[in-house]
Amino acid sequence: MQLISDLIKVLDQAGRRFPIVIGGQMVSPMPEFAIKITGADFGVIGEGEITSSNNAKGRVPRACPWVSTIKNVKFLYSI
């Protein structure tokens, strides 16, 4: 998680103009913690491959309404 956080900070300092999406074994069980620690814009809960594939096909993933209390951050889960 520290490596991801450091990478996002470097990208931000370079003027990043794209969203950062994270997922995996730290995001699914503890999404708010993972977003706070890394500084990512989105967290994928569940099968990220499915969510990413659906996004590429133009399908909008469902927001996870019970978890996000962080301003301007969305958590997505597989459809």
Rosetta constraint file for C-alpha pairs under 8 A:
AtomPair CA 1 CA 5 HARMONIC 6.17 0.50
AtomPair CA 1 CA 34 HARMONIC 7.62 0.50
AtomPair CA 1 CA 37 HARMONIC 7.16 0.50
AtomPair CA 1 CA 38 HARMONIC 6.37 0.50
AtomPair CA 2 CA 6 HARMONIC 6.10 0.50
AtomPair CA 2 CA 37 HARMONIC 7.68 0.50
AtomPair CA 2 CA 38 HARMONIC 7.04 0.50
AtomPair CA 3 CA 7 HARMONIC 6.16 0.50
AtomPair CA 4 CA 8 HARMONIC 6.19 0.50
AtomPair CA 4 CA 38 HARMONIC 6.01 0.50
AtomPair CA 5 CA 9 HARMONIC 6.25 0.50
AtomPair CA 5 CA 37 HARMONIC 6.69 0.50
AtomPair CA 5 CA 38 HARMONIC 4.04 0.50
AtomPair CA 5 CA 39 HARMONIC 6.29 0.50
AtomPair CA 5 CA 40 HARMONIC 7.91 0.50
AtomPair CA 6 CA 10 HARMONIC 6.32 0.50
AtomPair CA 6 CA 38 HARMONIC 7.79 0.50
AtomPair CA 7 CA 11 HARMONIC 6.25 0.50
AtomPair CA 8 CA 12 HARMONIC 6.05 0.50
AtomPair CA 8 CA 20 HARMONIC 7.85 0.50
AtomPair CA 8 CA 38 HARMONIC 7.20 0.50
AtomPair CA 8 CA 39 HARMONIC 6.83 0.50
AtomPair CA 8 CA 40 HARMONIC 7.18 0.50
AtomPair CA 9 CA 13 HARMONIC 6.14 0.50
AtomPair CA 9 CA 39 HARMONIC 7.92 0.50
AtomPair CA 10 CA 14 HARMONIC 6.27 0.50
AtomPair CA 11 CA 15 HARMONIC 6.49 0.50
AtomPair CA 11 CA 16 HARMONIC 5.31 0.50
AtomPair CA 12 CA 16 HARMONIC 4.89 0.50
AtomPair CA 19 CA 40 HARMONIC 7.60 0.50
AtomPair CA 19 CA 41 HARMONIC 5.75 0.50
AtomPair CA 19 CA 42 HARMONIC 7.45 0.50
AtomPair CA 20 CA 40 HARMONIC 5.15 0.50
AtomPair CA 20 CA 41 HARMONIC 5.19 0.50
AtomPair CA 20 CA 42 HARMONIC 6.34 0.50
AtomPair CA 21 CA 40 HARMONIC 6.17 0.50
AtomPair CA 21 CA 41 HARMONIC 6.07 0.50
AtomPair CA 21 CA 42 HARMONIC 4.68 0.50
AtomPair CA 21 CA 43 HARMONIC 5.66 0.50
AtomPair CA 21 CA 44 HARMONIC 7.14 0.50
AtomPair CA 22 CA 27 HARMONIC 7.25 0.50
AtomPair CA 22 CA 40 HARMONIC 6.66 0.50
AtomPair CA 22 CA 42 HARMONIC 6.35 0.50
AtomPair CA 22 CA 43 HARMONIC 4.96 0.50
AtomPair CA 22 CA 44 HARMONIC 6.21 0.50
AtomPair CA 23 CA 27 HARMONIC 5.18 0.50
AtomPair CA 23 CA 28 HARMONIC 6.91 0.50
AtomPair CA 23 CA 43 HARMONIC 5.58 0.50
AtomPair CA 23 CA 44 HARMONIC 4.81 0.50
AtomPair CA 23 CA 45 HARMONIC 6.51 0.50
AtomPair CA 23 CA 46 HARMONIC 7.96 0.50
AtomPair CA 23 CA 48 HARMONIC 6.39 0.50
AtomPair CA 24 CA 28 HARMONIC 6.27 0.50
AtomPair CA 24 CA 44 HARMONIC 7.61 0.50
AtomPair CA 24 CA 45 HARMONIC 7.61 0.50
AtomPair CA 24 CA 46 HARMONIC 7.73 0.50
AtomPair CA 24 CA 48 HARMONIC 7.47 0.50
AtomPair CA 25 CA 29 HARMONIC 7.04 0.50
AtomPair CA 26 CA 30 HARMONIC 6.03 0.50
AtomPair CA 26 CA 31 HARMONIC 7.17 0.50
AtomPair CA 26 CA 34 HARMONIC 6.36 0.50
AtomPair CA 27 CA 31 HARMONIC 4.37 0.50
AtomPair CA 27 CA 32 HARMONIC 7.77 0.50
AtomPair CA 27 CA 33 HARMONIC 7.83 0.50
AtomPair CA 27 CA 34 HARMONIC 5.50 0.50
AtomPair CA 27 CA 35 HARMONIC 7.74 0.50
AtomPair CA 27 CA 43 HARMONIC 6.42 0.50
AtomPair CA 27 CA 44 HARMONIC 6.89 0.50
AtomPair CA 27 CA 45 HARMONIC 6.34 0.50
AtomPair CA 28 CA 44 HARMONIC 7.07 0.50
AtomPair CA 28 CA 45 HARMONIC 4.49 0.50
AtomPair CA 28 CA 46 HARMONIC 5.95 0.50
AtomPair CA 29 CA 45 HARMONIC 7.98 0.50
AtomPair CA 30 CA 34 HARMONIC 6.22 0.50
AtomPair CA 31 CA 35 HARMONIC 6.21 0.50
AtomPair CA 31 CA 43 HARMONIC 6.55 0.50
AtomPair CA 31 CA 45 HARMONIC 7.39 0.50
AtomPair CA 31 CA 67 HARMONIC 7.71 0.50
AtomPair CA 31 CA 75 HARMONIC 7.41 0.50
AtomPair CA 32 CA 36 HARMONIC 6.13 0.50
AtomPair CA 32 CA 67 HARMONIC 7.36 0.50
AtomPair CA 32 CA 68 HARMONIC 6.88 0.50
AtomPair CA 32 CA 69 HARMONIC 7.77 0.50
AtomPair CA 32 CA 70 HARMONIC 7.34 0.50
AtomPair CA 33 CA 37 HARMONIC 6.05 0.50
AtomPair CA 34 CA 38 HARMONIC 6.07 0.50
AtomPair CA 34 CA 43 HARMONIC 7.94 0.50
AtomPair CA 35 CA 39 HARMONIC 5.48 0.50
AtomPair CA 35 CA 40 HARMONIC 5.45 0.50
AtomPair CA 35 CA 41 HARMONIC 7.28 0.50
AtomPair CA 35 CA 42 HARMONIC 7.38 0.50
AtomPair CA 35 CA 43 HARMONIC 6.77 0.50
AtomPair CA 36 CA 40 HARMONIC 7.68 0.50
AtomPair CA 41 CA 72 HARMONIC 7.95 0.50
AtomPair CA 41 CA 73 HARMONIC 5.74 0.50
AtomPair CA 41 CA 74 HARMONIC 7.20 0.50
AtomPair CA 42 CA 73 HARMONIC 6.00 0.50
AtomPair CA 42 CA 74 HARMONIC 5.28 0.50
AtomPair CA 42 CA 75 HARMONIC 5.69 0.50
AtomPair CA 42 CA 76 HARMONIC 7.33 0.50
AtomPair CA 43 CA 74 HARMONIC 6.72 0.50
AtomPair CA 43 CA 75 HARMONIC 4.74 0.50
AtomPair CA 43 CA 76 HARMONIC 6.16 0.50
AtomPair CA 44 CA 48 HARMONIC 5.85 0.50
AtomPair CA 44 CA 51 HARMONIC 7.52 0.50
AtomPair CA 44 CA 75 HARMONIC 5.75 0.50
AtomPair CA 44 CA 76 HARMONIC 4.71 0.50
AtomPair CA 44 CA 77 HARMONIC 5.53 0.50
AtomPair CA 44 CA 78 HARMONIC 7.79 0.50
AtomPair CA 45 CA 75 HARMONIC 6.78 0.50
AtomPair CA 45 CA 76 HARMONIC 5.80 0.50
AtomPair CA 45 CA 77 HARMONIC 4.60 0.50
AtomPair CA 45 CA 78 HARMONIC 7.07 0.50
AtomPair CA 46 CA 77 HARMONIC 5.65 0.50
AtomPair CA 46 CA 78 HARMONIC 5.95 0.50
AtomPair CA 47 CA 51 HARMONIC 6.60 0.50
AtomPair CA 47 CA 77 HARMONIC 7.33 0.50
AtomPair CA 47 CA 78 HARMONIC 5.80 0.50
AtomPair CA 48 CA 52 HARMONIC 5.91 0.50
AtomPair CA 48 CA 77 HARMONIC 7.65 0.50
AtomPair CA 48 CA 78 HARMONIC 6.86 0.50
AtomPair CA 49 CA 53 HARMONIC 6.00 0.50
AtomPair CA 50 CA 54 HARMONIC 6.06 0.50
AtomPair CA 50 CA 78 HARMONIC 5.96 0.50
AtomPair CA 50 CA 79 HARMONIC 7.38 0.50
AtomPair CA 51 CA 55 HARMONIC 6.14 0.50
AtomPair CA 51 CA 61 HARMONIC 6.46 0.50
AtomPair CA 51 CA 76 HARMONIC 7.76 0.50
AtomPair CA 51 CA 77 HARMONIC 6.75 0.50
AtomPair CA 51 CA 78 HARMONIC 4.96 0.50
AtomPair CA 51 CA 79 HARMONIC 6.83 0.50
AtomPair CA 52 CA 56 HARMONIC 6.25 0.50
AtomPair CA 53 CA 57 HARMONIC 6.36 0.50
AtomPair CA 54 CA 58 HARMONIC 6.32 0.50
AtomPair CA 54 CA 59 HARMONIC 5.03 0.50
AtomPair CA 54 CA 60 HARMONIC 7.10 0.50
AtomPair CA 54 CA 61 HARMONIC 7.27 0.50
AtomPair CA 54 CA 79 HARMONIC 7.98 0.50
AtomPair CA 55 CA 59 HARMONIC 5.21 0.50
AtomPair CA 55 CA 60 HARMONIC 6.05 0.50
AtomPair CA 55 CA 61 HARMONIC 6.99 0.50
AtomPair CA 61 CA 76 HARMONIC 6.22 0.50
AtomPair CA 61 CA 77 HARMONIC 6.63 0.50
AtomPair CA 61 CA 78 HARMONIC 6.63 0.50
AtomPair CA 61 CA 79 HARMONIC 6.28 0.50
AtomPair CA 62 CA 76 HARMONIC 5.91 0.50
AtomPair CA 62 CA 77 HARMONIC 6.19 0.50
AtomPair CA 62 CA 78 HARMONIC 7.37 0.50
AtomPair CA 62 CA 79 HARMONIC 6.90 0.50
AtomPair CA 63 CA 74 HARMONIC 6.65 0.50
AtomPair CA 63 CA 75 HARMONIC 5.89 0.50
AtomPair CA 63 CA 76 HARMONIC 4.90 0.50
AtomPair CA 63 CA 77 HARMONIC 6.74 0.50
AtomPair CA 64 CA 68 HARMONIC 7.29 0.50
AtomPair CA 64 CA 74 HARMONIC 7.62 0.50
AtomPair CA 64 CA 75 HARMONIC 5.65 0.50
AtomPair CA 64 CA 76 HARMONIC 5.76 0.50
AtomPair CA 64 CA 77 HARMONIC 6.54 0.50
AtomPair CA 67 CA 75 HARMONIC 7.49 0.50
AtomPair CA 68 CA 73 HARMONIC 6.92 0.50
AtomPair CA 68 CA 74 HARMONIC 6.45 0.50
AtomPair CA 68 CA 75 HARMONIC 6.66 0.50
